[in-house]
């Protein structure tokens, strides 16, 4: 793996994208930067927010909690993560996460191989309103080798 060029960024610099309501992403590195090897990005997660249950068919994913407390499902396992905790979510394992706090959470995520920023460039405009067209969202997931499997996690 070789970076295509050296990159140095200040704390709030990077490619800013949006996911669902209250989920803002700052890509520090994209697959374009890393020759397709990985993406590295920071996610600001709304209070009690998180993605629906889904599976990546080709990408591994990591989650590293910087701020907050999260419920994370990987396969049939549920784990609770505090600041500093880390979870590896291998490809082909259904997963989701939920911010359990009343405050914005913050996590670092890595997708390998990279290219996830392209998915979020298409997903963000569909989901930002909070009431997306579920068929259109599912089509974007499928386009990027992922499948929606169910709703977001619940607090319980």
Protein Blocks (a to p, Z undefined) as FASTA:
>chain_A
ZZfbdcdddfkgccdddddehiacddfbdfklnnomaccddddddehiacdddddfkbcc
ddddfbdcddddehjbccdddehiacdddehiacddddfbfbdcddddddddehjlmmmm
mmmmmmmnopacfklmmmmmmmnopacfbdcddfZZ
